[in-house]
Amino acid sequence: MLNLGEKNQNLRKNDLRKAKRISLKATVIIKDFGNKIIAKGKCINASLGGMGLLLSYHARKIFSFKNKMNILIVLPDNQKPIYKTGRIVWYKKNSIFTYRSGIEFE
């Protein structure tokens, strides 16, 4: 049973989000501005303002909060890929092989 304190905490947490997130399964390719691939990952969720990613351990080299990146989102139903520019705003180790990360779109 959810008590009122827990319900209010959840409401406050959701109020901090700028846009509603949706579940989105897609491959994400991150490139530098020289068009060189610097990381590949899987999209977990997305919103108008950004996306959550699951990246391999080897992608940790991109975790700089100031660097802008080109982001190519490849959808599973062979639609035209989506191109965005963004930057890492948070990351955390998910397992010994993966990181979770958040990208904010520019």
C-alpha positions as a Markdown table, in Angstrom:
| # | Residue | x | y | z |
|---|---|---|---|---|
| 1 | Met | 0.0 | 0.0 | 0.0 |
| 2 | Leu | 1.3 | 3.4 | -1.0 |
| 3 | Asn | 1.2 | 5.9 | 1.8 |
| 4 | Leu | 0.7 | 9.6 | 1.2 |
| 5 | Gly | 4.3 | 10.5 | 1.9 |
| 6 | Glu | 5.6 | 8.1 | -0.8 |
| 7 | Lys | 2.9 | 9.4 | -3.2 |
| 8 | Asn | 4.0 | 13.0 | -2.6 |
| 9 | Gln | 7.7 | 12.1 | -3.1 |
| 10 | Asn | 6.9 | 10.5 | -6.4 |
| 11 | Leu | 4.8 | 13.5 | -7.6 |
| 12 | Arg | 7.7 | 15.9 | -6.6 |
| 13 | Lys | 10.2 | 13.7 | -8.5 |
| 14 | Asn | 8.1 | 13.7 | -11.6 |
| 15 | Asp | 7.5 | 17.5 | -11.4 |
| 16 | Leu | 11.3 | 18.0 | -11.8 |
| 17 | Arg | 11.2 | 16.5 | -15.3 |
| 18 | Lys | 10.9 | 18.9 | -18.1 |
| 19 | Ala | 9.2 | 16.4 | -20.4 |
| 20 | Lys | 7.5 | 13.1 | -20.1 |
| 21 | Arg | 9.7 | 10.0 | -20.8 |
| 22 | Ile | 8.6 | 7.1 | -23.0 |
| 23 | Ser | 10.1 | 3.7 | -23.4 |
| 24 | Leu | 12.1 | 3.6 | -26.7 |
| 25 | Lys | 14.1 | 0.7 | -27.9 |
| 26 | Ala | 16.7 | 1.9 | -30.5 |
| 27 | Thr | 20.4 | 1.6 | -31.3 |
| 28 | Val | 22.3 | 4.8 | -30.6 |
| 29 | Ile | 25.5 | 5.8 | -32.4 |
| 30 | Ile | 27.5 | 8.7 | -30.9 |
| 31 | Lys | 29.9 | 10.5 | -33.1 |
| 32 | Asp | 32.3 | 13.4 | -32.6 |
| 33 | Phe | 32.1 | 16.4 | -34.8 |
| 34 | Gly | 34.7 | 14.9 | -37.2 |
| 35 | Asn | 32.0 | 12.2 | -37.8 |
| 36 | Lys | 34.1 | 9.5 | -36.1 |
| 37 | Ile | 32.1 | 6.9 | -34.1 |
| 38 | Ile | 33.1 | 7.2 | -30.4 |
| 39 | Ala | 30.5 | 5.0 | -28.8 |
| 40 | Lys | 27.5 | 2.7 | -29.5 |
| 41 | Gly | 24.7 | 1.9 | -27.1 |
| 42 | Lys | 21.0 | 1.1 | -26.6 |
| 43 | Cys | 18.3 | 3.7 | -25.9 |
| 44 | Ile | 16.3 | 2.8 | -22.8 |
| 45 | Asn | 13.9 | 5.8 | -22.8 |
| 46 | Ala | 13.5 | 9.2 | -24.4 |
| 47 | Ser | 11.7 | 12.5 | -24.1 |
| 48 | Leu | 11.7 | 15.7 | -26.1 |
| 49 | Gly | 14.6 | 16.9 | -24.0 |
| 50 | Gly | 16.9 | 13.9 | -24.0 |
| 51 | Met | 17.3 | 10.1 | -23.6 |
| 52 | Gly | 18.5 | 7.4 | -21.3 |
| 53 | Leu | 21.2 | 5.1 | -22.6 |
| 54 | Leu | 22.8 | 1.8 | -21.8 |
| 55 | Leu | 26.5 | 1.9 | -22.9 |
| 56 | Ser | 29.3 | -0.6 | -22.8 |
| 57 | Tyr | 32.2 | -0.3 | -20.4 |
| 58 | His | 34.4 | 0.8 | -23.3 |
| 59 | Ala | 32.2 | 3.8 | -23.9 |
| 60 | Arg | 33.2 | 5.4 | -20.6 |
| 61 | Lys | 35.7 | 7.6 | -22.4 |
| 62 | Ile | 32.9 | 9.8 | -23.6 |
| 63 | Phe | 31.7 | 10.8 | -20.1 |
| 64 | Ser | 32.6 | 14.5 | -20.2 |
| 65 | Phe | 29.8 | 16.8 | -19.2 |
| 66 | Lys | 30.9 | 19.6 | -21.4 |
| 67 | Asn | 31.5 | 17.9 | -24.8 |
| 68 | Lys | 28.7 | 18.1 | -27.4 |
| 69 | Met | 28.2 | 15.0 | -29.5 |
| 70 | Asn | 26.4 | 14.1 | -32.7 |
| 71 | Ile | 23.8 | 11.4 | -31.9 |
| 72 | Leu | 22.3 | 9.0 | -34.5 |
| 73 | Ile | 19.2 | 7.2 | -33.3 |
| 74 | Val | 18.5 | 4.1 | -35.4 |
| 75 | Leu | 14.9 | 2.9 | -34.9 |
| 76 | Pro | 14.1 | -0.9 | -35.1 |
| 77 | Asp | 11.4 | -0.6 | -37.8 |
| 78 | Asn | 13.9 | 0.7 | -40.4 |
| 79 | Gln | 12.5 | 4.2 | -40.4 |
| 80 | Lys | 14.8 | 7.1 | -41.3 |
| 81 | Pro | 17.4 | 7.6 | -38.5 |
| 82 | Ile | 17.0 | 10.6 | -36.2 |
| 83 | Tyr | 20.0 | 13.0 | -35.9 |
| 84 | Lys | 20.4 | 15.1 | -32.7 |
| 85 | Thr | 23.1 | 17.0 | -31.0 |
| 86 | Gly | 23.5 | 16.6 | -27.2 |
| 87 | Arg | 25.8 | 16.2 | -24.2 |
| 88 | Ile | 26.1 | 13.8 | -21.3 |
| 89 | Val | 24.4 | 15.1 | -18.2 |
| 90 | Trp | 24.8 | 12.1 | -15.9 |
| 91 | Tyr | 26.1 | 8.6 | -15.8 |
| 92 | Lys | 26.6 | 5.7 | -13.4 |
| 93 | Lys | 28.0 | 2.2 | -13.5 |
| 94 | Asn | 25.3 | -0.3 | -14.1 |
| 95 | Ser | 27.4 | -3.5 | -13.9 |
| 96 | Ile | 31.0 | -4.4 | -14.5 |
| 97 | Phe | 30.3 | -4.3 | -18.3 |
| 98 | Thr | 27.8 | -1.4 | -18.7 |
| 99 | Tyr | 27.0 | 2.2 | -17.8 |
| 100 | Arg | 23.7 | 4.0 | -17.7 |
| 101 | Ser | 23.8 | 7.5 | -19.0 |
| 102 | Gly | 21.6 | 10.5 | -19.6 |
| 103 | Ile | 21.9 | 12.7 | -22.7 |
| 104 | Glu | 20.4 | 16.1 | -23.0 |
| 105 | Phe | 19.5 | 17.3 | -26.5 |
| 106 | Glu | 20.7 | 20.7 | -27.7 |
